[in-house]
Amino acid sequence: MTTQPPRRRRPRWLTVVFVLLVVVPIAEISVIVAVGKAIGGWQTFFLLLVESALGAWLVRREGSKTWQALRVALQTGRMPSRELTDAALVLVGGTLLLTPGFLTDIAGFFFVLPVTRPVARRLMERAVAARLLRGWGGPGGAGGAGGDTIEGEVL
């Protein structure tokens, strides 16, 4: 009787990369085509240009505000966790806003707009906290490494 090695689960990040590289562009093209059919091709093109220009202006404005808040926090000796989170959100949001498409623009504006960024910040903080808690003492061991234990001695 031969035993087969246990099947390894596909890493979660691989699924995320698949979705980002395959599903999102297909969805974006579908939405752009649907909007083009509804309002016309040139109007859709100009709407995408206006969204990109507005997004670039907003990212520049919010990025400089976030950078200034980070500098103030560091100069006063305060831990800049909120400012770093905001900087990451503005960076990711800016990248999404520069990507052509309506769906990525919606997500980008959600991350960048000062009205919705606190909601995005709380979601990000919860995700990071859940990941850290799962990594330390949760299922899967340290860092979610999958339970492999290497015994040894630290000198």
C-alpha positions in Angstrom: 0.0 0.0 0.0 1.4 3.3 -1.0 0.7 6.5 0.9 0.4 9.7 -0.8 1.8 12.9 0.7 -0.8 15.2 2.2 -2.2 17.7 -0.2 -0.9 21.2 0.5 -3.5 24.0 0.6 -3.0 26.8 -1.9 -1.7 29.9 -0.1 -4.4 32.5 0.5 -2.3 35.2 -1.2 -2.3 33.2 -4.4 -6.1 33.3 -4.5 -6.0 37.1 -4.0 -3.5 37.5 -6.7 -5.6 35.4 -9.1 -8.7 37.5 -8.3 -6.7 40.8 -8.8 -5.1 39.8 -12.1 -8.1 37.9 -13.7 -11.4 38.7 -12.2 -11.0 42.5 -11.5 -10.0 43.4 -15.1 -12.9 41.3 -16.5 -15.3 43.1 -14.2 -13.8 46.5 -15.0 -14.2 45.9 -18.8 -17.8 44.7 -18.3 -18.6 47.9 -16.3 -16.9 50.1 -18.8 -18.8 48.5 -21.7 -22.1 48.8 -19.8 -21.5 52.4 -19.0 -20.4 53.0 -22.6 -23.7 51.5 -23.9 -25.7 53.6 -21.5 -24.1 57.0 -22.0 -21.9 56.6 -25.1 -18.3 55.8 -25.8 -16.8 59.3 -25.8 -18.7 60.3 -22.7 -17.4 57.2 -20.9 -13.9 58.0 -22.0 -14.1 61.6 -20.7 -15.7 60.4 -17.5 -12.8 58.1 -16.9 -10.4 61.0 -17.6 -12.2 63.3 -15.2 -12.2 60.6 -12.5 -8.5 60.1 -13.0 -7.7 63.9 -12.8 -9.9 64.3 -9.8 -8.3 61.3 -8.2 -4.8 62.6 -8.9 -5.6 66.0 -7.4 -7.2 64.3 -4.3 -4.3 62.0 -3.8 -1.9 64.9 -4.0 -3.9 66.9 -1.5 -4.5 64.1 1.0 -1.0 62.7 0.6 0.5 66.0 1.6 -1.9 66.3 4.6 -1.0 62.8 5.7 2.7 63.4 5.3 2.4 66.6 7.4 0.5 64.7 10.1 3.2 62.0 10.1 6.0 64.6 10.5 4.1 66.3 13.4 3.6 63.0 15.1 7.3 62.1 14.8 8.4 65.6 15.9 6.3 65.4 19.0 7.5 61.9 19.9 4.1 60.3 19.4 3.7 56.9 17.9 2.3 57.6 14.4 0.2 54.5 13.9 -2.9 56.4 12.6 -0.8 58.5 10.3 1.0 55.4 8.9 -2.3 53.7 8.3 -3.6 56.8 6.6 -0.5 57.0 4.4 -0.9 53.4 3.4 -4.5 53.9 2.6 -3.8 57.0 0.5 -1.0 55.1 -1.3 -3.2 52.1 -2.1 -6.1 54.4 -3.0 -4.0 56.5 -5.3 -2.8 53.4 -7.1 -6.4 52.3 -7.6 -7.4 55.7 -8.8 -4.7 55.7 -11.4 -5.8 52.3 -12.7 -8.4 52.9 -15.4 -11.9 51.7 -14.5 -14.9 52.5 -12.4 -14.7 49.7 -9.8 -11.1 50.5 -8.9 -12.0 54.2 -8.8 -14.8 53.5 -6.3 -12.4 51.6 -4.1 -9.7 54.2 -4.5 -12.0 57.1 -3.5 -13.1 55.0 -0.5 -9.5 54.8 0.7 -8.5 58.4 -0.1 -11.5 60.6 0.7 -11.2 62.0 4.3 -14.9 61.2 4.9 -14.6 57.5 4.2 -10.9 56.9 5.2 -11.7 56.4 8.9 -14.0 53.5 8.0 -11.3 52.0 5.8 -8.8 52.6 8.6 -10.9 50.7 11.1 -11.4 47.8 8.6 -7.6 47.7 8.0 -6.8 47.8 11.7 -9.2 44.9 12.3 -7.7 42.9 9.5 -4.2 43.4 10.7 -5.2 42.6 14.3 -7.0 39.4 13.2 -3.9 38.4 11.2 -1.6 39.0 14.1 -3.8 37.2 16.6 -4.1 34.3 14.2 -0.3 34.3 13.8 0.5 34.3 17.6 -1.0 31.4 19.4 -3.8 30.8 17.0 -4.3 27.9 14.6 -1.3 27.5 12.4 1.4 28.7 14.9 3.6 31.7 14.7 3.0 33.7 11.6 0.5 31.2 10.3 3.3 28.9 9.3 1.2 25.8 9.0 2.2 23.8 12.1 5.7 22.6 11.1 7.9 22.4 14.2 11.6 22.4 14.2 13.1 21.4 17.4 16.5 22.7 18.4 18.5 24.6 20.9 19.2 28.4 20.8 22.7 29.2 21.9 
